[in-house]
């Protein structure tokens, strides 16, 4: 069976990031256009084996710009002026996914073995141009100015090849095991990464109770924005005293790489990031049917990600030097517990009651939040010994020792983000209510 598909996804969004602290004049507008085309084919052999092939090409162009050329202004009351950054990116992605499903084998139960490969090529080019940012004190005087220098011409590409194998092993009517592994090589990331995963499902009480559990390790893609980070414009910081006089000389933040486990490179030198994010997740799910129309589901998920790419601003005020560095030392942890009761009132009516507790904790300044979708105007320094919760712009701290009467962008102690969420959900509808669930083993091997 051969299928073809073509999708387009245009979007134009004015004042995309407007909120209580960002008026229209200081907001940014966003646009995109793209097309995805490909085909899939499924062929069954006489033995019962099946060969599935998917080929997909995606072209994605996007851009963002402020509302004018005026300098951007940031004060305790919010943003003013015009948003400082304009960018455009033209990206391409080609993916080929052949997968071979063997016919069912018998050995201490039945085995459904699947193996295949994943070939992925990504590339982009574009520009990122910024104009000055002014940080204002309470009295409206300029405490700091950020200028930009450099052409801002960007471009990067990555090729990845993965091989995978998985087996669904049904030992008997009560126990099923899923296990597999994936081996990936990346041209700008890890030379080789091995990612195993395992899952199990066990039923008892005549199938009224089912226990599921799974664990998986997953290696992510290298952000292309990390591959050519040194091509971005460099920030130039200037600080002013209460009278408006320049303090010292402007400090140039040289774009650099600080990659853990790799030899240090000179500031401003392009390099292969040589790393990619690594996530380990596990979960447990318990489902029990008390009556034909009453089900209870409880689950717990734990996910830990390491080697996230971060941006770290390091300034030596005494020496008058600084760097804006990409680090691969970011950490993100997420936990979630969920319990849901589902009661079926009739053939066309359902009622669900759900309670979800979740907590996420991770480092600030991840590359995905700092440069995407819109570059943040002020990048906070990363001081790992601090463990404060994030707070909004109105809660900036005043550093009277360094800049009397001024607001300092260098010493804001906001370094770790911490979110703790509890939700109650009650749903009564003529269709099935949505529930929250996640399993590391549901991530596709292909």
C-alpha positions in Angstrom: 0.0 0.0 0.0 1.5 3.3 -1.1 0.3 6.6 0.4 1.3 10.2 -0.5 0.8 13.3 1.6 1.4 17.0 1.3 0.9 19.5 4.2 1.3 23.3 4.3 1.4 25.4 7.5 1.5 29.2 7.0 1.1 31.6 9.9 1.3 35.3 10.4 1.0 36.6 14.0 1.3 40.3 14.9 2.3 41.3 18.4 3.2 37.7 19.3 4.6 38.2 22.8 2.4 41.0 24.0 1.4 40.9 27.7 0.9 43.3 30.7 4.6 44.3 30.6 5.1 44.3 26.9 3.0 46.8 24.8 2.4 46.5 21.1 5.3 48.9 20.2 7.8 46.7 22.1 6.5 43.4 20.9 7.6 41.3 18.0 5.7 39.9 15.1 6.2 36.4 13.8 5.6 34.7 10.4 6.2 31.3 9.0 5.6 29.3 5.8 6.3 25.7 5.2 5.5 22.5 3.3 5.9 18.9 4.1 5.7 16.2 1.5 6.4 12.5 1.5 5.1 9.0 1.0 4.8 5.8 3.0 4.7 2.2 1.7 3.8 -1.0 3.4 4.6 -4.4 1.7 3.7 -7.8 3.2 5.7 -10.8 2.2 4.3 -14.3 1.9 5.9 -15.3 5.2 3.8 -12.7 7.0 6.7 -10.2 7.4 6.0 -6.6 6.6 8.3 -3.9 5.3 7.3 -0.3 6.1 9.0 2.6 4.4 8.5 6.3 5.1 10.2 9.2 3.3 9.4 12.7 4.3 10.8 16.1 3.3 10.0 19.4 5.2 10.8 22.9 4.2 10.2 25.5 6.9 10.9 29.2 6.7 10.3 31.6 9.6 10.9 35.2 10.6 10.4 37.7 13.4 10.8 41.4 13.7 10.1 44.3 16.0 7.7 47.2 15.3 10.4 49.7 14.4 14.1 50.7 14.7 14.0 52.5 18.0 16.3 51.3 20.9 14.6 48.9 23.2 14.1 50.1 26.8 13.7 47.9 29.8 12.6 49.3 33.2 11.0 48.0 36.4 7.6 49.0 34.8 8.1 46.8 31.7 9.4 47.1 28.1 9.3 50.2 25.8 10.8 51.3 22.5 10.9 48.6 19.8 11.9 45.0 20.2 15.6 44.7 19.5 16.0 41.5 17.4 15.0 40.6 13.8 15.7 37.2 12.4 14.9 34.9 9.5 15.6 31.2 9.1 15.2 28.9 6.1 15.4 25.2 7.1 15.2 21.9 5.4 14.8 18.4 6.7 14.8 15.0 5.0 14.0 11.8 6.8 14.0 8.2 5.6 12.5 5.5 7.9 12.7 1.9 6.7 11.4 -0.7 9.3 11.0 -4.5 8.9 8.5 -6.4 11.0 9.3 -10.1 11.1 6.6 -12.7 11.1 5.6 -13.9 14.6 8.1 -16.3 16.1 7.5 -18.9 18.9 10.0 -19.5 21.7 8.8 -19.6 25.3 5.8 -17.6 24.0 5.4 -15.4 21.0 7.8 -12.8 19.7 7.1 -9.8 17.4 10.5 -8.5 16.3 10.9 -5.2 14.5 14.1 -3.7 13.3 15.1 -0.8 11.0 16.9 2.5 10.6 16.3 6.2 10.7 18.3 8.5 8.4 17.9 12.2 9.2 19.4 15.3 7.5 18.8 18.8 8.8 20.1 22.2 7.6 19.3 25.9 7.9 20.6 29.3 7.0 19.5 32.8 8.0 20.3 36.0 9.8 19.9 37.5 13.2 20.3 41.3 13.5 19.9 43.3 16.7 19.8 47.0 17.7 20.7 48.5 21.1 18.9 47.7 24.4 18.8 50.3 27.3 18.2 49.2 30.9 16.7 52.0 32.9 16.8 52.8 36.6 13.7 53.8 38.5 14.3 57.5 37.7 14.5 56.7 34.0 18.3 57.1 33.7 20.3 54.6 31.7 22.0 52.1 34.0 23.3 49.7 31.2 23.3 49.6 27.5 23.7 46.5 25.3 25.0 47.0 21.8 25.6 44.3 19.1 28.5 43.9 16.7 29.1 41.4 13.8 27.3 40.3 10.6 24.9 37.8 12.2 25.0 35.4 9.3 24.0 31.9 10.4 24.0 28.4 9.0 24.5 24.8 10.1 23.6 21.3 9.1 23.5 17.8 10.8 23.3 14.3 9.6 22.1 11.4 11.9 21.9 7.7 11.3 20.2 5.4 13.8 19.6 1.6 13.8 17.1 0.1 16.2 15.6 -3.3 17.2 12.7 -4.2 19.4 10.9 -7.3 20.5 7.4 -7.6 21.9 7.5 -10.9 23.9 4.2 -12.4 25.1 5.1 -15.1 27.5 1.5 -16.0 28.4 -1.9 -14.5 28.7 -0.8 -12.5 31.8 2.7 -11.2 31.0 4.1 -9.3 28.1 7.6 -7.8 27.8 8.8 -5.1 25.5 12.5 -4.4 25.1 14.8 -2.9 22.5 17.7 -0.6 21.8 18.8 2.2 19.5 22.3 3.1 18.3 22.7 6.6 16.9 25.6 8.6 15.4 25.4 12.4 14.8 27.7 14.5 12.7 27.7 17.4 15.1 26.7 15.6 18.3 27.7 12.3 19.8 29.7 10.0 17.6 27.8 7.0 19.0 25.0 6.8 21.6 23.4 3.5 22.8 19.8 3.9 24.1 18.1 0.8 25.7 14.5 0.6 26.8 12.3 -2.0 28.4 8.6 -2.3 29.4 6.3 -4.8 30.9 2.6 -5.4 31.4 1.1 -7.9 33.9 -2.5 -8.7 34.4 -4.1 -10.5 37.3 -7.6 -11.0 38.9 -8.9 -12.3 35.6 -7.7 -9.2 33.7 -9.4 -6.8 36.0 -6.1 -5.5 37.3 -3.2 -4.5 35.0 0.2 -3.3 36.1 2.5 -1.6 33.5 6.0 -0.3 33.9 8.7 1.0 31.6 12.1 2.6 31.5 13.9 4.2 28.5 16.9 6.3 27.7 16.6 8.7 24.8 19.2 10.9 23.1 17.9 14.1 21.6 18.9 16.1 18.5 21.6 18.8 18.7 20.0 22.2 18.2 21.3 23.7 15.0 21.4 27.1 16.8 24.1 25.5 19.0 26.1 24.3 16.1 26.9 27.8 14.7 26.5 29.9 17.9 29.8 31.8 17.4 28.3 33.3 14.2 25.8 35.3 16.2 26.3 39.0 16.8 28.3 39.7 19.9 26.9 41.7 22.8 28.7 44.8 24.0 27.9 45.9 27.6 28.3 49.4 28.9 27.5 50.5 32.5 26.8 54.0 33.7 26.8 55.6 37.1 24.0 57.8 38.7 25.3 60.9 36.8 25.2 59.0 33.4 29.0 58.7 33.1 30.4 55.5 31.7 31.9 53.1 34.2 35.1 51.7 32.8 35.3 50.5 29.2 32.5 48.6 27.3 32.8 44.8 27.7 32.5 42.6 24.7 30.9 39.2 25.3 32.7 36.9 23.0 30.5 34.0 21.8 32.2 30.8 23.0 31.8 27.1 23.7 32.4 25.6 27.2 31.7 22.0 26.5 32.0 19.6 29.5 34.3 16.6 28.8 36.0 18.3 25.8 39.3 20.2 25.5 38.7 23.9 25.9 38.6 26.1 22.8 39.6 29.7 22.4 36.8 32.2 22.8 35.0 32.9 19.6 36.2 29.8 17.8 33.6 27.7 16.0 33.5 24.1 17.0 31.4 20.9 16.9 29.2 20.8 20.1 30.1 17.1 20.4 27.1 16.4 22.7 23.4 16.0 22.7 20.7 16.0 25.5 20.2 12.6 27.3 16.9 11.8 29.0 16.2 8.8 31.3 12.5 8.2 32.1 10.6 5.5 33.9 7.0 5.1 34.8 4.5 2.8 36.6 0.8 2.5 35.9 -1.9 0.6 37.8 -5.3 0.1 36.3 -8.2 -1.7 38.1 -11.7 -2.3 37.0 -14.0 -2.4 40.1 -17.2 -2.8 38.1 -18.1 -3.0 34.4 -18.7 0.7 34.4 -16.1 1.9 37.0 -12.3 2.0 36.3 -9.5 3.5 38.4 -6.1 4.4 37.0 -3.0 5.6 39.0 0.4 6.4 37.4 3.7 7.9 38.3 6.3 9.3 35.9 9.9 10.4 36.5 12.1 12.0 33.8 15.6 13.3 34.1 17.4 15.1 31.3 21.1 15.9 31.3 23.5 17.7 28.9 21.0 20.4 27.9 22.6 23.3 26.1 22.6 26.6 28.1 23.7 30.1 27.6 26.0 31.5 30.4 27.1 35.1 30.6 30.5 35.4 32.3 31.8 38.9 33.0 35.1 40.0 34.6 34.4 43.6 35.6 37.9 44.1 36.9 39.6 42.8 33.8 37.0 44.3 31.4 36.4 41.0 29.6 33.5 38.6 29.2 32.1 35.7 27.2 28.7 34.5 26.3 29.2 30.7 26.4 27.2 27.7 25.3 27.5 25.0 28.0 26.2 21.4 27.8 25.7 21.1 31.6 22.0 21.9 31.8 19.7 19.7 34.0 15.9 19.2 33.9 13.9 17.0 36.2 10.2 16.3 35.9 7.9 14.2 38.2 4.2 13.5 37.8 1.6 11.5 39.8 -1.9 11.0 38.4 -5.0 9.3 39.6 -8.2 9.1 37.5 -11.6 7.5 38.1 -13.8 6.8 35.1 -17.5 6.1 35.5 -19.6 5.1 32.5 -23.2 6.3 33.0 -24.4 4.7 29.8 -23.6 3.9 26.2 -23.2 7.6 25.4 -22.3 9.3 28.7 -19.1 9.3 30.7 -17.9 11.0 33.9 -14.3 11.3 35.0 -12.6 12.6 38.1 -8.8 13.3 37.9 -6.1 14.6 40.2 -2.6 15.4 38.9 0.5 16.4 40.9 3.6 17.5 39.0 6.9 19.1 39.6 9.5 20.4 37.2 12.9 21.7 38.1 15.7 22.8 35.8 18.4 25.3 35.0 17.6 28.7 33.5 18.8 29.9 30.1 18.3 26.7 28.1 19.1 27.5 24.4 15.5 26.5 23.5 14.1 29.2 25.7 16.8 31.9 25.3 16.9 32.1 21.5 13.6 30.4 20.5 11.1 31.6 19.5 12.3 35.1 20.3 15.7 36.0 21.7 15.6 37.3 25.3 17.0 40.9 25.7 18.9 40.2 28.9 20.7 36.9 29.6 21.2 36.1 33.2 24.4 34.6 34.6 24.3 31.0 35.7 25.4 30.6 39.3 24.7 27.0 40.1 25.0 27.4 43.9 21.9 29.6 44.0 18.5 27.8 44.2 15.9 30.5 44.1 12.6 30.3 42.3 12.0 32.5 39.3 10.0 35.7 39.6 8.7 38.3 37.2 10.4 41.4 35.9 8.8 43.5 38.7 10.8 41.6 41.2 14.3 42.7 40.0 16.8 43.1 42.7 18.7 46.3 43.3 22.5 45.9 43.7 23.3 49.1 45.6 26.9 48.1 46.2 27.8 47.8 42.5 25.5 50.4 40.9 24.0 52.8 43.6 20.4 53.6 42.6 20.7 51.5 39.4 19.2 48.1 38.3 22.0 45.6 37.5 21.6 43.0 34.8 24.8 41.3 35.9 23.8 40.3 39.4 20.1 39.2 39.2 20.0 36.0 41.3 17.5 34.1 39.2 19.2 30.9 38.2 17.1 27.8 38.9 13.5 27.4 37.8 11.2 25.4 40.0 7.5 24.6 39.3 5.1 22.7 41.6 1.6 22.2 40.1 -1.5 20.4 41.4 -4.7 20.2 39.4 -8.1 18.8 40.0 -10.2 17.9 36.9 -13.9 16.9 36.9 -15.4 16.1 33.5 -18.9 15.1 32.5 -19.5 14.7 28.8 -21.2 12.7 26.1 -17.9 11.4 25.0 -14.7 10.1 26.7 -13.0 12.7 28.9 -9.3 13.5 28.3 -6.8 12.2 30.9 -3.2 12.8 31.5 -0.8 9.9 30.9 2.8 9.4 29.7 5.1 6.5 29.3 8.7 6.4 28.3 8.1 3.3 26.3 5.6 5.0 24.1 8.4 6.9 22.4 8.8 5.3 19.1 11.9 3.3 18.4 11.8 4.2 14.7 
